[in-house]
Amino acid sequence: MSDDARLPAPEPVPWRGLVVTAAVLLLCLVVQVFAHPLAARIAEVLDAVELWWLANGGGLFG
């Protein structure tokens, strides 16, 4: 294939990095907003399971 038949290189998009950075920051914000309440709810459920286990005679070795 000769050099004349090649397609021209695409023009660089100067704002692509800005868009990717904004998307990553937005994703981090969403994770921060929803992670704390979810972690708190999971801890509540695990505490309830632990209390139920201990109240019913459970232990490390039964």
Order of alpha helices (4+ residues) and beta strands (2+ residues): alpha
